[in-house]
Amino acid sequence: MKTSAEVKENKMGTMKIPYLLFNMACPLTISLMVQAMYNIIDSLFVSRLGENALAAISLAVTLQNLMSSTASGLGVGINALVTSCLGEKNKKQASAAALNGILIELICMLLFLFVGLFYTREYFLLQTDNEEIIGYGVQYLRLCMVGSLGIFGEVTFECLLQATGKNSCTMITQGTGAVINIILDAVFIFGLFGFPAMGILGAALATVCGQWIAMGLAVFLNLKKNTDITFSLKGFRPDRHMMAAVFRVGVPTTVMASVSSLMSFLMNRLVAEFSTTAVAVFGIYNRLQHFVQTPMIGLNSSMVSIVAYNYGAKSKKRIMDSVKWGMIYGCTVMILASSCFVFFPELLMSPFHPTEEMLRVGIPIFRIVGFTFLFSPTSVICSSLFQGMGNGHYSLIVTTARQLVVRIPLAYFLAQFGNMALIWYCWPISEVCSILISVFFLMKIYRKRIRPLETVCGG
């Protein structure tokens, strides 16, 4: 009788690529969409408190994303190490790896808690001098960071479920957290069912409660369902070699995500010089953009596994089929997303209670930047190939070039003309540059590593 691992291997090597890619990407995409709903729901309710409140959480989201990307990046490292130990049939080592990973996540959580307690005001002062925005932002971000054990714990224990093949359990935890957040947002912000109206502080409390409940559920499911890992501190000692292994895999992922957070931080500083309205609108765009890009992230993660497996199997045809179908799926999704942003920007902004000024500023942003969604499949699919082939540094180069080397300097240059609408043209220009770099690396990898492969039948 075939084990689940063998079935998985057979599927990766034999299932038709269009079905395999769809089959693997869909569950992950749904999970990511649920996660993205956290920030969107906060924005929807906070927008009722006014433009400055919306601007405050727009400025806060950069540090929130850095926090979640750190947790997720290290989670990838934990996942890889635990999976490797289980592949070697060594449950004792897998349990030790899990406990070392949990310790790393706790240490990182304490760093964010420290920043949240003592440096949130300084963080907002770097971006704006509007005292009302700073006041709102400090209330919101401080609670989110002090309660960051929720997001770090949730991500860590979900990764342990994924490492042992219990992906459906993670959908339960994420879905539960999102539903709790949605319900509590309305209750805490506006004071329903006898609770006091807490305003923006209520939005932060709802987010933290959702994350803590999801974490509690993830811990419970691990204790009840995860028989591959023993969660016992008896005889446990920190292992620097295991910690180093987690960092080797997790840090590059974290750095790539952090580049995006740094780009958002610098863009917020720039647009704040024009108006707080622009900050609020850019925050709305960022949250919606993150939501519509989740299918691309799902495709990326799925393609990395498919390419890596079939590169090991020396199946040139299946690798190239993965690239082809990744582009087909990616372009289909991004054409739909781009059409919504270009043709219906007012409709997308309407749930956030926009003022006339927000619409005046926001419509050009949505149309110009939304158009660039058409460029993203090429960079994302190439990045998937690079990572699957073991050349993740190429992905880091492309991401850094697009978001920091080209986009930010160009945005600051265009801002010198005094017309804020010009700033957003840095997006299409930087996307074209990233495509050129991606294609250059793609040709290099194809010539040196893919073309010499033996073509294996199937797929």
Beta strands, then each sheet from edge to edge (+ up, - down):
end
